[in-house]
C-alpha cells in the first residue's frame, strides 16, 4: 500500500510540472487561433426519439448510428436509422451501471462507452465499458431485431481508471476533473477533460486492455471553453473537439480541428469554428474528410437532435 501511495504521489508531482510547462507554451497560441473565426451552419438537422432526451455519445456501425443517455438513463445503447433518425434498437449492457455516461468511441472491434461524467469532482474513479461490434451485429440480425420494445442484452467488459493528479474528492463547482470526450487514436483511448475551473482541457491516454489504470495527464490545451466531445479521423490524421463557451449571456458552441503528429495533438495547427446553431451539443463524429455529425440532448436550447456540418 505504501509503495502504491508513493507511486501516485510521484505521478501527481510529474503531471503538475508537465501541465505548468504546457500551459505556458500554449497560452499565446490560443489568442492567435481565436481571431477571424468562421461560423458553420448545419446542412441537415433531425429530431431524435424522446428516449434519447439525454443523448450523449455517437458511434456508427454498418447498420445504425448509436447513442447513449447520460446520468439517470439506462445502461443501454440506442441504435437509430442513418437516414431517418428513427429509433430502431435498444440494447442493454449486462452488469453495467450508468453513473454518468458521456461519450462513445470506437475502433474496428469495439465500441467504448465512457462513464466519466463528474459534475462535482466527487468520483474516486471512472469506468470505460467495451462492447464487441461483432456481438452487436449478431443482435441486429436476430429475429426480434426490429422490435424496439423487446428487452435485449449484450455482454460487456470494463476498464477502471483513476486520475493520478486528483486528490480532493469533496464537492466542487469549479474544477478540472469532469471528462466527457473520448476517442480512439491508434492503440490508445484519448480522454479529454471538461475544465470548469480554467477553461482548458487535459489529455489522458488510456490503455485499451489493462483493466485497472492510474493515469496522469499527458498534455493540456487552451481550448477556451468546455469540451464535451471528440473524434479522430485516422485517414486524415485530424482530431476534432466539440465544446461550448459561456463568456456571453447566451454562450455559443464551437469546434477545434487540428492535426495529430507524433502521437500528440499539434496545437499550432488548430483552427476554431463556431457552430450556428447553438444547442447543447454533447457528441461529435467524423463522417467524411470534411463532414461531421453532432448530437444534442434536450435542453432549453432545443430538442434532442443530430445535425450534419461540412468544413469549408
N, C-alpha and C positions, 0 to 999 in steps of 0.2 A: 504493500500500500504506500509506504514511504517513497519507494522508487517511482511509482506511478505519479504521486503528487509532485515530486521533483521534476519529472519529465513535463508535466503540464505547466509548471511554473516557468521552465526554460522556454517552452513553446510560446507562452504568453509574452515573455520578455522579447523574444526574437520577432514575433508578429507585431508588437508595438513599435519597435525600432524600424521595421520594414515599412509600416504604414506611414510613419512620420516622413521618411525619405521619399516615398512615392507620392504622397500628397503634396509635398513642396514642389516636386518636379512637374506635377500636372496642373497646378493652380493657374499658371499663366496661359497654358494651352486652352483651358476651358473658356477663358474670356474671348479668345480668338474664334473658337468654334460657335459661339453664341450669336455672332453678327450675321446679318443678312439671311435669316432663317426662312427656308421655303415652306409653305403650307401645302399639305396634301389633302385631297378630298376623296371620299370613298367612291369607287366605281360601282359598288353594289352593297346593299345593306339588307339583312334579313333578320326578322324577329325569331327567336328560338322558343321552343316549348316551355311553358311555365315551370316544368320540373327542373329546368336549368336556370332558375332565377338567381342562383349564386354562381353562375358559370365562372370557372377559374381553371385554365389549362386547356391546351389544344394539341391534338395529335392527329395523324392521318394514316389510315391503312387503305388497302385496295378498295374496301367496301364503303367505309364511312370516315367522317371526321369524328373525333372523340373529345369529350369534355368531362370535367368533374365539377362538383359543387364544393365550396369551401366550408368553413366551420358550421356545424349543425346539420350538414347534409348526410346522406347515406354514404357508406364506403363503397361507392359504385362508379363504374364507367358508363357514360351515356353516349351512344352512337347515333349520329344524325346524318341524314342524306346530304351528299355534297352539293346537289343542285337545288333541292327544295328546302333544306334545313329542317325537314320534318324528323321528329324523333323516331328512331327505329329500334334501338337496343338499350336495355338497362341491364347491366351485368355487375353483380355484387362481388367484392373480393372476400374470399373466405378468410376468417381470422383477422381481418384488418379493421382498424378504427380510424374514423375521420375526426381527428382533433382539429386540424385546420389545413385541409388540403388546398394547395395554392397553385400547383403547376403540373404540367405533363411534359415529358421529354421522351425521345425515342431513338433507338438505333435499329439495326436490321433484325435483332432478335427480341427485344423487349420494349415495352412501354414502362416508363419510370414515373411514379406519382410522388410528388414532394409534399409530405405532411410537415411543412416547415414554417407555417404562419405562427407568429408570436407577437401579438399586438402590444403586450405589456412586458415583454422580456422576462417572463416567469418560467419558461420551459427549461428543464435540465438537459433535454436532448431533443432531436428531431428525427424523423423517420423517412426513408425513401423506399417505397414499395415497388416491386418488379413484377410485371405480368408478361408472360410469354406471348408474343404476337401469334405464334402458331396455335396456341391454345385458344386464343381469341377467334382466330379464323375457323377453327373446328366448331365453336359455339355458333358462329354466324351461319354456318352451313347446316346446322341441326334442324330437325323437323319443326320445332316451335320457334325458330329464329325471328319470325315476323311478329310474334306476339309480345308487345311491349309490357303487358301486364303480367307475364309469366315470370315467377321468381327463378332466376338463373344465376349460378355462382361459378367463380373461376379461382384457381389456386394462385397464390402469390408468395413472393419472398420479401424479406425486409432487411434494410441496411439501417443500423442505428448510428447516429452521428452526434458528437458533442463538439462545441466550439472551444478551442484552446484559449481564446482571448476573452472568454466570458467568465466572470467570477462573481457577478451580482445578479441574484435571482429575485430580488424584491420588485414589486410592480413599478413600472416607469412608463410615462407617456412618450418622452423623447429619448430614444436610444437607437443603437445601431445593430440590433440582433433579430429583427424580423427579416425573413427571406422568402421571396415569392417568385423568383425567376430561376429556372433550371433548364439546361440544355446539354446535349452530348457533343463533346469535342474530342475526337479520337477515342482513346480508351478511358477517358475520364468523364465524369459528370461535373459541369461547371455550375455552381450555385452562386447567385448574386444577391447581396443583401439589400434591404429596403431601409436606408438610414434616415430615420426621422430626426435624428439629432444634428447631423452635419450635411444632409442632402447629397452624400456621396454613395458609392456602392463598393462593397468589398467582394472579392472573388475568392471562393473556396473551391478546391478541386477534390472531388470525391472518387475514390476507387469503386469501380462497378462491382467488384467481387467481395471485398472484405466486409464482414457482417457487423463489425464494431470498429468505429473510427473516431479519433480525436484530431480535429483539423484546425490549423492556423490559417489565416488569410494569406493568399499568395500575392495579392495586389489590391490597390484601392484606386477608384477613378472618380473624377469630379463631374458627375452626371447632372448636377444642379436640379435635383428632383428625387422622386420616389420611384424606384424601379419595381415593376410588377410582372414583367415577362421577358423572356429571352429565347432566341433561337439561332442556331449556327447552320450555315449553308456550306457543306463540305465541298461542293462543286466550285463555288466562287471564293471560298475561304473568307466569307464575310459573316460577322456577328451582328445581330440586330437586338437592341434593347428597347423595351417599351416602358414608359413611365408617365408620371404627371407631376405638375408643379402647382402650388397654391400661393404663389407670390402675390397674385392679384386677387380681387374679391371672388372671381368666378373660377380661377385656375385654368389649366389647359393640359392637354395630352401631348406627348412628344415621343419620338423615337430617336435613337442614335444608331447609325450604320457605320461600321468600322471593320478594318481588316484584322485578321489573326495571323501573326508571324511568330515563329519560334515558340509556339505553344503559349502565347500570351496575346491579349488584345493590344493592337497597335493604336494607342490613343491619338497619336499625331495624325492618323488618317480619319478620325471620327468626324462625321457630319450629322448635325442635328436637324430634324424636321418637325414641324407642328402637324398634329392630326386634327383636321377640321371635318368631322365633328367631334366635339368634346363629349365624352361619355366615360363611364367607369370601366375603361378598357383594362382587362386583367391578364390577357394572354395573347401570344403572337406566334405565327408560324410562317416561314418562307413557303411559297408555292412555286415560284419560278426564280430566275436570276434577279428580277426586279419586283416581282409581285409578292405580296404577303397578305395574310388574313389575320384579323384581330377579333377577340371576343370580349364582350362586356357583360357584367352581371346587372341585374335590375337595381336601379337606384333613382334618386330624384332627378338624375340627368336623362333617364330614358329606360326602355325595356331591355331585357336580356336579348343580346343580338350578336351577330357576326357581321363583319364588314371587310371588303377587299379593297386594297390600295395598290398603287403602282408607283415606284420611284421614278423621278424624271430621268 
